[in-house]
């Protein structure tokens, strides 16, 4: 169901681009497309560049790890990780620290991908429905997989609204179907929200550049940076909310109790 909806969205996107006469590819992407041939889509080239930029940026900021004398780059990375960990603690609870690597990867990938659209000669891979669709599906598969991994078949109780006894027998099947449909739409809403906002921001930036090419479009740059951060935050926050539903209640309570006892001891 999810793949069908994403395919329909992609078809609509392609039709709109064809009707408007297509879109001129960024200079660097055009040159790389010529190098690799037409068999490699532009968004895959941009994703490849994104991975290179992300890895190079992390390695540059990390530098030589040190506990006694950390570099400014290491301190910045530590602040970012701590902020993501704090968001997970607030959304998921102490159990959420296990999700820091995945949520952090989402944040890094999406933010850099969004900001790439502001660099002359490049483009934002996140304004392509194929890329945002893959992100939405990855988030969906991950939190569903973690639900079954952590709770086993008990995770299916989540899709019955917590009903028990007679209500479970009477209303359980209906609620189960509704919950399955609701969860199936989540990757579409995740990907569509990110795609629409970044695509619209990209088009607004292009329009301003065409209206006043000699001038530095400060407003559109600031707007683009703001939208890039906001859309990254929304995606990871929704992913964290979905992950909070996979936490076993008994383990969540035990970790919270242990966390509170440690705090009291200090």
HUNORKA-V100747 format. One record per residue. N is the residue number from 0. PHI is phi as a letter, one per 40 degrees, with the letter a starting at -180 (* if undefined). OMEGA is omega in whole degrees, 0 to 359 (NA if undefined). Layout:
BEGIN
n->{N;N}
phi->{PHI;PHI}
omega->{OMEGA;OMEGA}
END
This chain:
BEGIN
n->{0;1;2;3;4;5;6;7;8;9;10;11;12;13;14;15;16;17;18;19;20;21;22;23;24;25;26;27;28;29;30;31;32;33;34;35;36;37;38;39;40;41;42;43;44;45;46;47;48;49;50;51;52;53;54;55;56;57;58;59;60;61;62;63;64;65;66;67;68;69;70;71;72;73;74;75;76;77;78;79;80;81;82;83;84;85;86;87;88;89;90;91;92;93;94;95;96;97;98;99;100;101;102;103;104;105;106;107;108;109;110;111;112;113;114;115;116;117;118;119;120;121;122;123;124;125;126;127;128;129;130;131;132;133;134;135;136;137;138;139;140;141;142;143;144;145;146;147;148;149;150;151;152;153;154;155;156;157;158;159;160;161;162;163;164;165;166;167;168;169;170;171;172;173;174;175;176;177;178;179;180;181;182;183;184;185;186;187;188;189;190;191;192;193;194;195;196;197;198;199;200;201;202;203;204;205;206;207;208;209;210;211;212;213;214;215;216;217;218;219;220;221;222;223;224;225;226;227;228;229;230;231;232;233;234;235;236;237;238;239;240;241;242;243;244;245;246;247;248;249;250;251;252;253;254;255;256;257;258;259;260;261;262;263;264;265}
phi->{*;c;c;c;c;c;c;c;c;c;c;c;c;c;c;c;c;c;c;c;g;g;b;c;c;d;d;c;c;c;c;c;c;c;c;c;g;c;c;b;c;c;c;c;c;c;c;c;c;c;c;c;c;c;c;c;c;c;c;c;c;c;f;c;c;a;c;c;b;c;c;c;c;c;c;c;c;c;c;c;c;c;c;c;c;c;c;c;c;c;c;b;h;d;c;c;c;c;c;d;c;c;c;c;c;d;c;c;c;c;c;c;c;c;c;d;c;c;c;d;g;b;a;c;c;c;c;b;c;c;c;c;c;c;c;c;c;c;c;c;c;c;c;c;c;c;c;c;c;c;b;g;c;c;c;c;c;c;c;b;g;g;c;b;g;c;c;c;c;c;b;d;d;c;c;c;c;c;c;c;c;c;c;c;c;d;c;c;c;c;c;c;c;c;c;c;c;c;c;c;c;c;c;c;c;c;c;c;c;c;c;a;c;c;c;c;c;d;c;c;c;c;c;c;c;c;c;c;c;c;c;c;c;c;c;c;c;c;c;c;c;c;c;c;c;c;c;c;c;c;c;d;c;c;c;c;c;c;c;c;c;c;c;c;c;c}
omega->{180;181;179;179;179;177;177;177;179;178;178;178;179;179;179;179;179;180;181;177;178;182;180;182;175;187;183;179;179;180;178;176;177;180;183;183;183;182;181;180;183;183;177;176;179;178;177;177;179;179;180;180;182;181;180;181;180;179;180;181;182;182;176;184;180;177;183;185;181;178;179;177;178;178;178;178;179;178;180;180;180;179;178;178;180;176;179;177;181;185;186;186;180;178;187;181;178;184;184;182;183;180;177;178;175;183;181;182;185;182;179;178;177;183;179;179;180;182;179;179;177;178;180;177;182;172;175;185;177;181;180;176;177;178;179;179;179;178;181;182;182;184;175;179;179;177;179;181;185;184;184;180;176;180;179;178;179;183;178;176;179;180;177;174;184;180;179;180;185;186;183;181;180;180;179;180;180;181;178;178;180;179;180;181;185;179;178;180;177;183;183;179;181;181;184;182;180;178;180;179;179;180;178;178;178;181;179;179;179;180;183;183;181;185;176;184;184;183;182;178;179;178;180;178;180;180;180;180;182;181;175;180;181;181;183;178;178;177;179;177;179;179;179;180;182;185;174;186;182;180;177;180;180;180;179;180;179;179;180;179;178;180;180;180;178;NA}
END
